Amino acid sequence: MDNTTYIALSRINALTHDLEVTSNNLANANTTGFKSSRELFSDYIVKQKDIHGIPGARTEAYTQDRATYQDHGQGQLRQTGNPTDFAINGEGFFAVQTTQGVRLTRNGQFQRRSDGTIVDINGNPILNRFQRPIVIPREDDVLSVSSDGTISTQDGAVGTIDLMTVDNLNTLQPEGNYLLKPTTRTRVLAHKEIRQGMLESSNVNAITETTRMVEIQRDYDLNFQLVQTESTRRSNAIDKITQDSSN
């Protein structure tokens, strides 16, 4: 393969990953608390040796897939009326205890287990600032949560929902569709705003993601056609050389 084919293939490889990320965004457009992801590309410049002629002929630019990052912009808050649904207005994350360790999430779709423990949709207990599960007495049937996270029942305050964060959000590693693994030290937010009876929608814009998929597919097809054209050109050149040699 010549350099033109290698350049096109580098672009195809990057576009394939970009299509996977965009498809995942679109598939989670209705997932509570989901944050969209984006691909970060750059040009890998290679200098050519002994090239003379037009400007620009001395370098080749290959597409390099640098990283995948999340857009942590807030999604729209929607009313549910469920007393164990909580939405975060502003920054911060709920902390939950999973079998793999503490994870952060913006998905506030919780419920009470029979023992009074508040858990997420997969049964992971929500934690307070001391990393202990929040448990509501089973006999308490009235549950209210103020904007600062104070949990109250008919007998008064029984606990607090704390929000966590990290200094650099780009260090959070997505796990599944709604969990984030902290790779650096977490800290408790001093100021928080929690909305009871509401959930945060995904921040994915379905129209934008669909348009992006069309653009990626078009770019992919153009580069794939280039590879096919180069392959045909080289095959024809080899056939011609072979014919000339036999004559």
Salt bridges, closest charged atoms under 4 A:
ASP2 OD2 - ARG233 NH2 2.93
ASP18 OD2 - ARG212 NH2 2.21
GLU39 OE1 - HIS17 ND1 3.11
ASP65 OD2 - HIS17 ND1 2.64
ASP115 OD2 - ARG113 NH2 3.34
ASP162 OD1 - ARG129 NH2 3.17
ASP162 OD1 - LYS192 NZ 3.17
ASP167 OD1 - ARG187 NE 2.87
GLU175 OE1 - ARG103 NE 2.78
GLU193 OE2 - ARG195 NH2 2.65
GLU200 OE2 - LYS35 NZ 2.52
GLU200 OE1 - ARG106 NE 2.87
GLU209 OE2 - ARG38 NH2 2.61
GLU215 OE1 - ARG212 NH1 3.86
ASP219 OD2 - ARG11 NH2 2.60
GLU230 OE1 - ARG233 NH2 2.83
